[in-house]
Amino acid sequence: MPPRKPKRVREQVVAYLDARDRSLLEELVKKTGLSRTELLRQGLWKLGSERLTGNTRPGSAIDWLIENAVDDDVPPDLSERHDYYMYGGGFDKWFAARKKKGKKKRARTG
C-alpha cells in the first residue's frame, strides 16, 4: 500500500518582520491588491529563480531604486554615512538638530 499524502496542501510558516519590512509589505498589498501570503510566495519564487538559475539581468535593481526614489528631507551625506544614520543614532541627532533650527525665532524686519 503506498504511503498516504498529507491532507494539507500548504504548510504554515511564520516570518518576523521589522517595521521597515512590514511597511513595504503593506504598501505592496495596497498597490497590487494581492494578499501578504501571495506577495511573500511570489518574492520567494522570484528570488529562487534568480539565485538558482541565474535568471536575472545585470543592474535590474536600479529600476526598483529609481521607481521608489523620493525627495524626502534627508541628511546630505546619507549615502556616504548610511551606517552611522541607520545604526549609530545619526538620524535622531540629525532630526533633533533640524527641529531645533525650526524653533529659533526669526528676527523682525521693518
C-alpha positions in Angstrom: 0.0 0.0 0.0 1.5 3.4 -1.0 2.1 6.0 1.8 -0.8 8.5 2.3 -0.4 12.0 1.1 -0.8 14.7 3.8 -4.2 16.3 3.8 -2.8 19.8 3.9 -1.8 21.3 0.6 0.2 24.1 2.1 2.3 24.5 5.2 2.2 27.5 7.6 5.4 29.4 8.0 6.0 32.3 10.5 8.2 35.2 9.5 9.2 38.0 11.8 9.4 41.4 10.0 10.9 44.6 11.3 8.9 47.9 10.9 10.6 48.7 7.5 9.8 45.2 6.0 6.3 45.3 7.3 5.7 48.8 5.9 7.0 47.6 2.5 4.7 44.6 2.6 1.7 46.7 3.5 2.5 49.1 0.7 2.7 46.3 -1.8 -0.6 44.9 -0.6 -2.3 48.2 -1.3 -0.6 48.7 -4.7 -1.1 45.2 -6.0 -4.3 44.0 -4.3 -2.5 40.7 -3.5 -2.6 39.1 -0.1 0.5 39.2 2.1 0.9 35.5 1.7 0.8 35.7 -2.1 3.4 38.5 -2.1 5.7 36.6 0.1 5.2 33.5 -2.1 6.0 35.5 -5.3 9.0 37.0 -3.7 10.3 33.6 -2.7 9.8 32.2 -6.3 11.4 35.3 -7.9 14.5 35.1 -5.6 14.7 31.3 -6.1 14.5 31.8 -9.9 17.2 34.5 -9.9 19.6 32.7 -7.5 19.2 29.1 -8.6 19.0 29.6 -12.3 21.0 32.8 -12.7 17.9 34.3 -14.4 18.5 37.9 -13.7 19.7 40.8 -15.7 22.6 42.9 -14.6 21.5 46.2 -13.0 17.9 45.2 -12.6 17.8 46.5 -9.0 18.3 50.1 -10.3 14.8 50.0 -11.8 13.3 49.5 -8.4 15.6 52.2 -6.8 14.6 54.8 -9.4 10.9 53.8 -9.2 10.9 54.2 -5.4 13.1 57.3 -5.1 11.6 60.2 -3.2 12.5 63.7 -2.4 12.5 63.3 1.4 14.3 65.6 3.7 17.4 63.6 4.5 20.9 64.3 5.5 23.1 65.4 2.6 25.7 62.8 3.4 23.3 59.9 3.9 24.7 57.8 1.0 28.2 58.2 2.4 27.4 57.6 6.1 24.4 55.3 5.9 25.6 53.0 8.7 26.0 56.0 11.1 22.5 57.2 10.3 20.9 53.7 10.4 22.7 52.2 13.4 24.8 54.9 15.1 22.0 57.2 16.2 22.7 59.7 13.4 19.1 60.1 12.3 18.0 61.0 15.9 20.7 63.6 16.1 20.1 65.0 12.6 16.3 65.3 13.2 16.8 66.9 16.6 19.1 69.5 15.1 16.6 70.1 12.3 13.8 70.5 14.8 15.9 72.9 16.9 16.7 75.1 13.9 13.0 75.3 13.1 12.2 76.6 16.6 14.6 79.5 16.5 12.8 82.9 16.5 13.3 84.9 13.3 14.5 88.4 13.5 11.8 91.0 12.9 12.3 93.2 9.8 10.9 96.6 9.3 
